[in-house]
């Protein structure tokens, strides 16, 4: 491994964004430790780059395993330059349809797992004075709609953790990048990655279209994961890395519309909002 090469740790590296990011990193001469629940999906990448690619079994909802993997990677490689918290899945269902177990499991996967892995690696980044944390969110981390309340809640939590973290670690030379993709041709809507809560007929009209969208669009999404990986690398290499990086025209459109709506509502109710302060003499 050359001195200029970076060490990447990518969760959920077996497919989708994780796989595309891992492939881009090794193609650029970097070293990648890709984690997945089923590492055989990474056999071809390891075979193609035996000196710079490694696959490690990891379920990011297993906190003790996270600690073991982080310690092992640091012991053998000495550092992690770029952590990519990518592992995740879709959860579709009305809020009332979503069970307590479903909601907690999703927070374990999208929030508590990434948080634990990040905490495990932050000390070495801080001591070295460099490093990057990339958290794969969604445009749904800033907005939500029928059927995605649980999914968006986890991504919003991840984004706010990331925003606070970015402010805290900037003095140590550590970058934090929140990635907000739209619909990309990953397996997120595929079998095994898309989960659906048990349907309540009362929400069929409102949530039904969301279910149909997820069930019917796998393989036809407009976003290209390889281009997303290139954009992420571009953002990380920039002199001023953005806090948030929207990916895909649909993400830009949704976020722009949402921000316009928030500003309009804030302006409409500004007088009432400001009127709740104590009167000044």
C-alpha positions, -999 to +999 in steps of 0.1 A: +000+000+000+015+033-011+018+062+013-007+082-008-033+054-010-063+057+013-079+030+034-117+028+030-141+009+052-174+005+035-205-012+050-230-028+028-204-032+002-219-062-016-242-042-039-255-008-048-238+023-036-214+003-014-202-019-042-198+011-066-179+031-040-156+001-033-150-005-070-141+032-075-117+032-046-097+001-056-097+013-093-081+045-080-053+026-062-068+027-027-074-001-003-110-012+006-123-032+035-158-041+024-183-054+049-215-073+042-237-099+059-229-123+030-193-117+019-194-142-010-209-113-030-175-096-028-155-127-038-150-114-074-137-080-062-113-096-037-101-119-065-095-090-089-076-069-063-062-094-038-037-069-024-061-040-020-096-055-013-108-075+016-143-087+026-153-089+063-186-103+076-205-077+095-241-071+105-242-035+115-270-041+140-245-063+160-227-038+182-202-062+197-192-074+162-188-037+152-162-032+180-143-064+170-142-055+133-131-019+140-103-030+164-092-057+140-090-033+110-071-007+130-047-033+143-039-046+108-041-014+087-032+012+113-059+036+102-092+041+083-091+072+061-127+070+048-156+054+066-187+049+045-218+040+065-239+026+037-257-005+049-294-001+048-328-011+035-362+002+026-392+002+049-426+010+035-457+014+055-480+040+071-470+051+105-499+033+121-490+001+102-453+002+113-448-020+143-426-011+173-402-039+163-400-027+127-392+009+138-366-002+164-349-025+139-347+002+113-331+026+138-306+000+148-296-004+111-296+032+100-287+051+132-272+031+161-250+008+139-234+037+120-231+057+152-212+029+170-189+022+141-181+059+137-174+063+174-150+033+172-130+049+144-131+086+154-103+085+180-077+074+154-089+100+129-088+127+155-053+118+167-040+117+131-057+150+122-075+136+092-102+114+079-137+114+064-170+100+075-195+095+047-231+087+058-255+075+031-288+091+038-316+100+013-334+130+001-359+115+026-336+126+054-350+161+049-386+154+039-411+126+040-445+114+026-470+087+030-455+053+034-420+065+043-424+079+078-403+053+095-376+053+068-373+091+067-373+093+105-341+071+106-324+091+079-333+124+095-318+112+128-286+101+109-284+135+092-287+155+125-261+133+141-239+140+111-244+177+112-235+180+148-206+157+143-193+177+114-191+209+136-174+190+164-147+173+144-138+200+118-110+214+141-094+180+139-093+180+101-121+154+098-147+158+071-183+146+073-204+141+042-241+134+041-252+118+008-288+123-002-296+101-032-328+100-051-339+068-069-308+049-080-305+015-097-294-003-066-312-033-049-328-010-023-362-017-039-354-053-047-364-085-029-346-089+005-339-052+008-374-037+006-396-044+037-433-038+038-454-034+069-486-054+072-513-034+053-542-016+070-570-011+045-577+023+059-544+035+043-548+017+010-556+049-010-528+070+006-500+045+010-509+021-018-492+042-045-460+042-025-461+005-022-467+001-059-438+025-067-413+005-047-426-028-059-427-018-096-396+004-101-367-020-092-343-019-121-357+011-138-345+039-114-328+068-132-297+070-110-264+054-119-245+041-088-211+044-106-217+081-113-228+085-076-195+070-065-176+094-087-196+123-073-188+113-037-151+110-045-152+145-061-169+160-030-144+144-007-115+156-027-128+192-029-111+219-009-144+226+007-164+194+010-201+201+012-220+189+043-248+176+021-246+162-014-278+155-032-275+129-060-299+126-089-322+152-106-352+138-086-334+144-053-326+180-063-362+187-074-377+172-042-353+190-019-357+223-037-395+220-035-393+211+002-370+240+010-393+264-008-423+251+011-405+253+045-395+289+038-430+299+026-446+284+057-421+300+080-427+334+064-465+330+065-464+323+103-434+345+111-454+371+130-470+345+152-437+327+158-419+359+168-449+370+189-442+342+215-412+360+229-415+379+262-426+416+257-397+440+261-402+472+280 
